[in-house]
């Protein structure tokens, strides 16, 4: 079978152009948010999506990336859906804190899509506040996921210990 070489239009085969890199970031964010909204590892997925949004500023080449309007709108719709559904999946997490973090992520997405001139018209603290508030939610979701993993392993160990305790009884026909 012949090897196919992928060469990007407007870029080299080594470095994809910014729009390809940006769109692949968008796809990853949308996939993580969709999975969170299906209640499949919601804390882990939300943390990953927030990390993808936070790392939006520079591409692999170091050049600034700007989000296309269609991608911006898709991410904003997905964040709105996430904001509505996540309280059901993590009911012990304060809903107002969740909303604040998701609103901050939405601000990050809006800023990501703006031109530098338009961003310059905003208060200088807007981006920093959005970054920090979204990071609080991201950290909380990351920590929640880590604690869930510890609980899962603890449950596995408990099951193994119970199996060890019962194994003599199973062997002797007592159970």
C-alpha positions in Angstrom: 0.0 0.0 0.0 1.4 3.4 -0.9 2.1 6.0 1.8 -0.1 9.1 1.5 1.6 12.4 2.3 -0.7 15.1 3.6 0.2 18.6 2.5 -2.0 21.4 3.9 -3.2 24.1 1.6 -1.6 27.3 2.6 1.0 25.6 4.8 3.7 23.0 4.7 3.3 19.3 5.5 5.2 20.0 8.8 3.0 22.7 10.1 -0.8 23.0 9.5 -2.2 26.5 8.8 -3.8 28.2 11.8 -7.4 27.5 10.6 -6.8 23.8 10.6 -5.1 23.9 14.0 -7.9 26.2 15.4 -10.7 24.0 14.0 -9.1 20.8 15.5 -9.0 22.6 18.9 -12.7 23.5 18.5 -13.6 19.9 17.6 -11.8 18.6 20.7 -13.6 21.1 23.0 -17.0 20.3 21.5 -16.4 16.5 21.9 -15.4 17.0 25.6 -18.5 19.1 26.3 -20.8 16.7 24.5 -19.4 13.8 26.5 -19.8 15.8 29.7 -23.5 16.5 28.7 -24.0 12.7 28.3 -22.9 12.3 31.9 -19.8 10.3 30.8 -17.1 11.3 33.2 -18.5 14.8 33.3 -15.9 16.4 35.7 -13.0 15.0 33.6 -14.6 16.1 30.3 -15.5 19.6 31.5 -11.9 20.0 32.9 -10.5 19.0 29.5 -12.8 21.3 27.6 -11.9 24.2 29.9 -8.2 23.5 29.4 -8.7 23.5 25.6 -10.4 26.9 25.9 -7.6 28.2 28.2 -4.9 27.1 25.8 -6.4 28.9 22.9 -4.1 31.8 22.7 -1.2 30.4 20.6 -0.8 27.7 18.0 2.0 25.2 17.8 4.0 27.8 15.9 3.5 30.3 18.7 1.4 32.5 16.5 -1.9 33.9 18.0 -5.0 32.0 16.9 -8.3 33.6 16.3 -11.5 31.6 16.5 -13.9 31.7 13.5 -17.4 33.0 14.3 -19.1 29.6 13.4 -16.7 27.8 15.8 -17.3 30.5 18.5 -21.0 30.0 18.2 -20.8 26.2 18.4 -18.7 26.4 21.5 -20.9 29.0 23.1 -24.0 26.8 22.4 -22.2 23.7 23.9 -21.2 25.7 27.0 -24.8 26.9 27.4 -26.0 23.3 27.2 -23.3 22.2 29.7 -24.3 25.0 32.1 -27.9 23.7 32.0 -27.1 19.9 32.4 -24.1 19.7 34.7 -25.9 20.6 37.9 -27.9 17.3 37.5 -24.7 15.3 37.1 -22.8 16.9 40.0 -25.6 18.0 42.3 -23.2 18.6 45.3 -21.3 21.2 43.4 -22.7 24.7 44.0 -24.7 25.7 40.8 -23.8 29.3 41.1 -20.1 28.5 41.2 -20.6 26.3 38.1 -22.4 29.0 36.3 -19.8 31.6 37.2 -17.0 29.3 35.8 -18.9 28.5 32.6 -19.8 32.2 32.1 -16.1 33.0 32.4 -15.3 30.3 29.8 -17.8 31.9 27.5 -16.1 35.2 28.0 -12.8 33.5 27.1 -14.4 32.1 23.9 -15.8 35.5 22.9 -12.3 37.1 23.4 -10.7 34.3 21.4 -12.9 35.2 18.5 -12.3 39.0 18.7 -9.7 40.9 16.7 -6.8 42.4 18.8 -8.3 45.9 18.1 -11.7 45.0 19.5 -10.1 43.2 22.5 -8.1 46.4 23.2 -11.4 48.3 23.8 -12.3 46.1 26.8 -11.2 46.7 30.3 -7.7 45.2 30.8 -9.0 43.0 33.7 -11.7 41.3 31.5 -9.4 38.6 30.1 -7.5 38.0 33.4 -10.8 37.7 35.4 -12.3 35.3 32.9 -9.1 33.2 32.8 -9.0 33.0 36.6 -12.7 32.2 37.2 -12.7 29.6 34.5 -9.5 28.1 36.0 -11.2 27.8 39.4 -13.9 25.6 37.8 -11.4 23.7 35.8 -9.3 23.0 38.9 -12.5 22.0 40.9 -13.5 19.6 38.1 -10.0 18.2 37.9 -9.8 17.6 41.6 -13.2 16.0 41.6 -12.1 13.6 38.9 -9.0 12.7 40.9 -11.1 12.0 44.0 -13.5 9.9 41.9 -10.5 7.8 40.7 -9.3 7.3 44.3 -12.8 6.3 45.3 -13.1 3.8 42.4 -9.7 2.2 43.3 -10.8 2.1 47.0 -14.0 0.3 45.9 -11.9 -2.2 43.8 -9.7 -2.9 46.8 -12.8 -3.4 49.0 -14.2 -5.8 46.5 -10.9 -7.7 46.4 -10.7 -7.9 50.2 -14.2 -9.2 50.4 -13.4 -11.8 47.7 -10.3 -12.9 49.7 -12.4 -13.2 52.9 -15.1 -15.2 51.2 -12.8 -17.4 49.1 -12.3 -20.1 51.8 -16.0 -20.4 52.2 -16.5 -20.7 48.5 -13.9 -23.4 48.3 -15.5 -25.4 51.1 -18.9 -25.1 49.6 -20.2 -22.8 52.4 -21.3 -20.1 49.9 
